[in-house]
Structures are given as structure tokens and as C-alpha cells.
């Protein structure tokens, strides 16, 4: 009788350990196959000046020496010895150029941002009523061969930052063609996983929360910073157009963060990078704090301010 009892006890102990581990790493197995999302109503406020995360207060021109530039001064991203046009890398460079153009009035900075727009248009892929900016390199999320994003993958973060950039350039130029492009980038957020199409951008979990996925995969990662940067694209598009459906999707994204950000918290440690994996990075912890502050300024919802303070006190 001793051996069967010991085996049953061992099996129970293993299940308890696995259960604790599942809770500890905020395990995520939701395939995110719903198509209808819910949202809480928020009062969306403009982000003025340096309150916008892409608009730092510059006292000197942004340094371009850290970028590898092509002949038209468009940044390229060197990955495993090969140069690629990386939409996130390009957009972030262009934000800096437009920021300093606004400060200095020097048209050279505007022209550099404009060249990024030109290159993004050339690399865009049309899908139905959308345009997508693909990443043409294989990428292992967290360096894991089991989390391979194969060349041709699309990221909600890339779509969101490109959307912000086209909206910003439209505000500088009033060129209606730029707004047409912004409309098509915005449309890409309606490429929802549960609808069965390829190159999906958003997915809806079992609780009706909408996620904009930085690394779309069979089991979504729910990467925190990438999702919020995608939402900032929706915010900039709503500010530029006033479209109610854009506001509703933005509020859906904000609702998702409000209902889930606690899952990223690790008491007295840096926060998780994504829900799917037990990984954290010190630099991204500060990014999460800053983004909570941005959501507070965007919505005036005190919960986001409280979470920023909680994260700050943790690490």
C-alpha cells in the first residue's frame, strides 16, 4: 500500500507546484479567437508638449550618428549582418527629426522625416482596405527558437508608430494624401485574428479585451509596451480625424490595459515584458512606468497613475 500512496502524493505535489508556477509567471494560454471587444468610456485628453511620449523637450539637435543611414538619409537596421528597412526603427528616427524641425524650423530635419515617409510608402503592402509594413527578417522573441517570427511578419507596434508618423506629417503639411494613407494604416487594426485572415494585427481574448499584438503568434504574447505604442497610433489618428470608431477602439485598448496591467506586476521586482513568458528587462520596466503615466495624462484615470507609482515602488 505504501508505493501507491507515495505515487499519488507525489502526483498531487507536482500538480500543486505546476499550479503555483502557472500563477507566478502569469501563464497565458488564451488563443484570443474572439472578434467582438468591449470598452469602458474614457475622457480622452490631448497630450500636450512633452506629455506625448514621442515629443521630448530638446535643447540640442537629435544625434544621428547612432544611425546607419542609406544614401537618402533613411535609417537602416543591421540584423545578423544584413541591412533592413525596419518600420519601427524608421518611425522613431522620423519622430526625432520632426520634433527638432518644430523646435528649430530647419527644413533639413523635415526633409529627413519626409524621406522616411517616402520609403515607408514604397515598402507598404496592400491588403484589402489596409496597408501593412512587413519585417523582412526572421526574429526569435526572447532569443528562443520556439518563438520564431518568420520573415514577412507584421507588428501592431510598427503599424501604430507608422500611423502616428503619417498623422504627424499630415498635421505639418495638410496633404490629404497622407490622411488617406493614415486611414489605410488605421484599417489594419481591424485585421482581427478570430476572423481567420493572415497578417492579423489585433486579437480579442476570452474576456472581450482587445490586444494589439507586437508579435502575432498562435498563442499571443500580450507584450505590454508594444501594445501601448500601437494604441498611441490610434490616439494620434483620433486626434487628427475625430473619428468615433477610432476613439472606441482606442478606449477598447485602454480598457484592456486597465483590466490586465496587474498581470505584469512582480512585487519588488521589475515588471514582465509580456504575459506569455517569464521574462523581464530593467529598461522596459521604466518604459512601463512612463507609459502608465502617459495613459493617466491621456485619460485622467487615477488607476494608471496608481500603477505607475506601484511599479516605481517595486523596482
Steps between C-alpha positions, in 0.01 A plus 500: 500500500796728560607544139158596352452753781844651438434525126165671552658741748781575255254559217298738716816685601602540134158640412521747786845615390386541141197691620720738699736543206211577269384777732855628557579556132149629420459209255312583183328230295213703351509454123322836468245392240207730579401778262290739708665719762363709783612837628464733794435864418795729566537873463779516242719805552760651263862430591661842492870565455728249666199311641499312170757217526643581156555869577789550738613851579819548299761759590739377230440332163442121507815302427489301175843346541350196672305413186617314190356706213448427133584749223174691564566516875236240581608277790562133436508229763794259494393157620732200484720685252221600260344846462122526512244776495338452842172697534532558876863608472414734212197655670686570822776672303243710314330607825830647617546686171151650511539592866817695431350657188218631723758648739750636249305563181792345308343337193783244472344311791158510337650360177658209689162411651340534158750255351393246761139549389605444137680177591210373710266554206732300275521207741127494587294194404131546420257254660131563434440856628822500705869557454755298697868556571670162510818396675717314249718312745455200729482597865507280809298658781714497817764322292294178504494276192151392613372857461613565143338782307567409138593767245190679379352542846308810590488675837230715657775716647638568151150577371432732792824694473462537124143620560627764743762611250256542210263693729782726618612567144141576400480756781815667366392502134119461475573268208177295457698211349669448836160473667396240243806299595421545868149368437642183344747447784217549747291243314767239568400496869174336392695200374391287797639152559160341564386594149745247356704727273877510470717788623266578787575799723248477783344218697223475756536280806239290679405800717430728204823697539665616178878465468716660233779244465865589456585135421189332350519125561272202559501574873539879519772645723303803624812717500429808713713775347428396141125503559503846657717644223249358251224673697688830483468469123123467545509801733686715245260388227200591716655840577553560126158379380255505791355168379274340759589144400871580552419635846302186580785271396745713697275477806480124445879483512514717811237281667714195428800659671291610798365148549830318443799713599509338845601177325834657409583599854761307700512627855838655583633408153496643150176439311447231238565592139205292383240269655606190307859471624668531836740772381564850622748768396601790720483755217149394406387529862569875482324508162193342663506766773522777242217350295275473806561872553413563135171311535420703811557826312300367204200392709535671843410159644681481833546123476781547248673751726468253788652220293788726398574562867462129581747405228739771617487369857556143385831563328 
